[in-house]
Amino acid sequence: MVSAHRGQIAYLDAYYEEEYQEEKARAVMDLHRAVLEADVRRTAVVVLELLGRTVPQGAPLATVRDLLAAQDGQPLCKLLASTIRSEWRNANAHEDFRWDPVNGTLLLGGRPADLDEVLDAALRARAICRGFEHGVAVAYAQNASLVIRGAEDSNYVGQDLSILQAAGEARFPVLDIRRHGSLVRLDVPDVSVESLREAFRAILRAAIADPSVECWELRQASPDRPLLHVDRAGTRAGLQIAEPLWDTADPLPFAALPLLANAMTNAGEPAETTASTVLCLAAAHVLGERDRLSPALAHGDSAAKDELISTTKLISDGAKAAAHLMEGATHRKLLAFAEVLAGECHRLKSAPPFALVREFAPAYRALRRHGPAHLPWITGLNDAAV
């Protein structure tokens, strides 16, 4: 709940602070998804169970809405059901929304929708859930003698809160947390291409918050999606890349490369597929940074040259960390690519900035050979690149 609240506040802040309508629309849709998948789902399950109804594990929101609507004479159920609009939720879940600058409107699944109406719906749903939570708090206070205190070690409560706070700071929503010994499972909304990096960021932050955890599992809302499982080997490798950078730069996506290799291995992906995905994403980032900085490089900007070389060196470090989690031919393949990138960085230090506009041919060859990336946790997007 702490994580979900922090994430929602961040989305609201982004809405009010963004200058362009496209970014405002993205923030509103992120808020709407977070409220439905966290607050509304959690509140609906509790309300239905208090009424003696059973909600299937991992039930889609459409099923939850139908169960709520079937409860005659229960105003709270009707209120909660009214917050779940399938056409909005489905468009959001499939990233099927965009801002239409010509007509000045939001398009959800190709259909016009009023941005303010979506924002108001998210805030209304949030208010309904908060009202229920306040009512529960009052009921607890008025019936303190009926509350059964568990014998659970309170230290775990504090550790779980620190994990949720870490995920919230990474702006990655967590719907629930479960602990089984040294394994922590986080229930999360469906991971997208765009949010995979934030998932890895949340795992790294959480690993710092609770170093005792050996394995991290992310269970997505859709039951047909596989677990994203990162163990201590992955977090250790990622933190070795990330920790020197937290205060000066965003350590992702460099630190994401060993986590990706570890998670794909744990998902049972073939070593060759895992190595190809790491190579594809590493190469894509090198070329993406080169293209982003090309205008400045073409004008002889030495700062842009230094930034590109520094970024490429960090990608080399991330690929090398991923290589150390692999064995045999795939280990050698990743290590060779990392060393080639490092060699390119060393060679180009003496080159004029404009020369870098057409450099990094090894990254281009790697992207053509190993792309597109295979991401097993994203339904329908297995061959999509981050």
N, C-alpha and C positions, 0 to 999 in steps of 0.2 A: 504493500500500500504506500509506503514511503517513496519507493522508486516510482510508482505510477504517478503519485502526486507531483513529484519533482519534474517528471517528464512532461506532464500537462502544463505546469507553470512555464516550463521552457518553451513549449509550443505557443502558448498565449503570448509570451514575451516576444517571440519571433514574429507573430502576427502583427503586433502593435509596432514593432521596430522596423520591419521590412519596408523598403521603399516601393518595390514593384509588386503589382498584383499577382504575378505568377508565383512569387515567393510567399505572399500572403495566403494564396490558395493552398500551397503545399503545407503551410503551418496549420491551417484550419483542418485539412484532411488528416494530418497527423494527429491533431487533437481529437477529432471525431473518432478515429480508429482506436486511439488509446483509451478514451472514455468507454466506448462500447466493449472492447475486449477485456478491460480491467474492471472498472467500476460497475458497469451494468451487468456484465456476466457474473461477477462475484456476488453482487447484491441479489440478483435474480435467483441464483442457486440457493443462497441462504433463506430467502423468503419462501421459495417453494419447499425446501426441506422443513421449514418451520410449519408449513401447512400439511406436512406428511407426504409430499410428493417426492419422487425419485428423479433426479436429473442424470441421464447417462454420462459417464465419464467422457470428456472431450466432445460433448454434443455441440453441433453448430449453433450459431446464434438464431437461425431461423427456427430450429427445434425449440430452443429456450423461449423464443417469442410465442410460439404456438402453445407451449405449456402454460405460459403466463396468461395468454388470452382465454384459455379454457377455464380459468378459475373464476367462477361466477361469484359476485358479491365481494370481491377483493379489490378495492380501489387502488392499492399500491401495485398489484399485479397489472392492472390496466395501464397505470402510469408507466411502469417499466416497459410493458409491451409496446407502448406508443413511441418509445425512443428508438426502437430497432426498425429502421426502414431498409428492407432488403436491397432495394435498387441502389441506395447510397453505399451500403456496407459492401456489396459485391463489387461495385466499381472501385471502391477504395482498396479492397483486398487484392484486386488484380491490377492495381496501379493504372486503372482505366479512367483517368481524369486529367484534365488540362484546362488552362485558362485560355479563353478565346479573346484575343486582343481586339479583333475587328468588332465584335458585338458586345464586348465588355461583360462577359459572363463566364461562369464556371460550367464546364461540360463534364457530366458524370455518365460514363457509358455512352457518350455521344449525345446525351440529352442535356439541354440547358437547366441549370439549377442556380438559385440565388445564393451567393457566397455568404451573405449575412444570415440567411435562413439556416444554412448548415452550421454556422458558428453558434447561432442561438440554440439550435437543437442539441449541440454538444454541451453547451453550458447548462441547458435545462436538464439534460440527462445527468450531468454531474451534480446538479443541485438536488435532484430527486434522491440520488444515492447518498449524498451527504446528509440529507434529512433523515433517511433511514438509519444511518450510522449514529447520528445524534440521538435518535430515539432509543437505539440499543444501549448507548452509553447511559442514558437516563434510567432505563429499566435495570441495568446492572447496579446503578447507584441506589435505587430504591429497593433492591432485593439482594443486598450484599450477602445475606446469610445463605442464599441458595446457590451462590457461585462456588463451584468446586475447583479449588486450586490444584493444578497438576504438580507432580513431583519432579517435573523436568528441570534439568540444570539450567538456572537462569543465564549462565554464561552463553549458552547456545542462542538464547533470544538476542542478546547483545551482538553476537557474531552474525546472526542472520540479518539484523538491522543494518549492520555495517556493510554487508554484502548488498543489500537493497539500496543503501545510500550510494555505494560505489556505482551500481548500475544506473541509478538516477543521474549521477554526475556525468556519466557517459551518454546520457540522453537515450538510454535503451530501456524500453518498458518491460517490467517483469510482473506477471500476473499472480504468481505464487512461488513459494520456495519450500523445498522439502530437503531434509537432511537424513542420510542413511550412513551412519558412521563417518567415514572420510569422504563420502560422495555427496555432492550437493546438486540437486536437480532444480532447475529454474523453468517454470512454465512461462512461455513467452508468446507474443503474437507471431504469426507466420513470418519467417525471415524472407526478405527480398534481396535482390542483387544489391540494392542501395544500402540495406541495413546490415548486411553480413559483416562489413568492417566494424560497425558499431557493436555488433554482438561480440566480436573478438576484443574490442576495446573494453567492453563491460567485463569480460572474463579476466582480462589482465588486471583491471582495477579491483575486481573482487578477489583475485589471488593475492593482491597486496593487502587487502582488508582482512583476509583470513588465510594465512599461510598454511594452516593445518589441513586444508582441503587437498585431497589427492586427485580427485576426478570431478570435472564439471560437466553437467549434461544440460543442454537446452532442449526442452520438449515444446514443440510448436503447437499452436492451437488446432491445426488440422491433423486428425489422427493418422492420416495416410503418409505424413511426412516423417522421415527418419530422425532419430536423435542426433544432435550435434554434440559430440563427445570429445572433450579435450582433457588429457591427463597431465600429471605434473611435468612430464618430459616436455610437453608442448608449452605450458605456461613458463617453465624455467627458461626455455630457449627464447620465448617471446620477451620475457622481462629483461634478459640480457641485452636485447636490442633496445627496449623501450626505456629502461630506467635512466640512462644518461641523457635522454631527450625530453622527459616530461616537462621540464621547466623552460626549455628553449624552443622546442618544435613539436609538432604532432608526430608521435612515433609510428602511427599507422600511415601507410600500409606496410612499412618495412617490417614491423614486428608481427604483422598478420601472416607473413609468409610461413614461418615455422608453425604457427598455430593451424594454418590451413593444411599443411602437410600432415601434422599430427591428427587433426580431425578427420581427414580423408582416409588415413590409414586405419583409424579406429572405426570408421564406417565400413571397412572391408573393401575399399576401392583398390584396384590393382596398382602396384607401385608405379608402373609406367604411366597410368592415367594421373596419378597424384603428381608425379614429377612434371608432366606436361602442363597441368593446371598451374602449378607454381611458376613454371617458366613463362607461360602465357601471361599471367597477371604481372609478373615482374617486368617482362619486356614491354607490356602495354603501358605500365606506369612510366618507364624511362621515356618512351616515345611520346606519351601524353605530356610529360613535363617539357620535353624538347619542343614540341609544337606550341605549347603555351608560352614559352619564353622566346620563340623564334623572332617575333617582331623586335624585341629588345636586343637579341643577339645580332640581328641583321644591322642594327644601328651601332654596333660596337660596344654594347653595355657590358662592362667587365663584371659587374655585380650579378647580372643574369647568368653569365658564364660560370661564376663561382657557385651560384645556387644550383645550377644544373649538374655540375660535377659533384657537389656535395650530396645532392639527392641520389644521384646514380650510385655513388659509393655506399650510401645507406641501403639502397636496394640490393647491392652486391652483398652487403653484410647479412641482410635478411635471407637472401637465397642461400648463402653459405650456412646459416643457422638451420635452414630447412634441410640442406644436404646432410647435415650431421644427424638428422632424424631418420634418414633413409639408409639403405644398404645396397651393396653391389653396384650394378650398372647405373641405377638411378641416383645413387649417392655421387658417383663420378660425374654423371651428366650435370647435376645441379652445381656441383663444386666447380666444374670446368666453366660453366656459364658465369658463376660468381667471379671467378678469376679473370675471365675475359672482360667483364664489366670493369673490374678494378684496374686492369691493364689499360682500358680505354680512358679511364679517368686520369691515370698517370700520363698517358701519351698526350692528352688534350690540354694539360695544364699550360703548355707553352704555345698553344695555338691561339690565334686571334678569335675573339668572340664570334664573328660572323661565320667562321669555319664550322662551328658546331651545329649550324642549322641543318647540315646534311650529314652529320656524323651519327655514330651509334648504329652502324649497319648490323652488328651482331644481334642487337635487340630486335631489329626489323625482321631478320631471318628467323629468329626464335618465335616471334609472334606469328609469322606466316606458317611455320612448320607445326606449332603446337596449339594454335588457336582453332576454334574457340574454347574457352575454359569449360570444364565439366564441374558443376556444383551440385552434389547429390541431394542437398537439403531443400532445393528450390524446385517445386513441382512445375513442370512445363518449361523450366528455364535451365535445364541441365547443361545446355551448351551455351549459356550466356556468360559474357565476360563482365567482371566487376570494373 
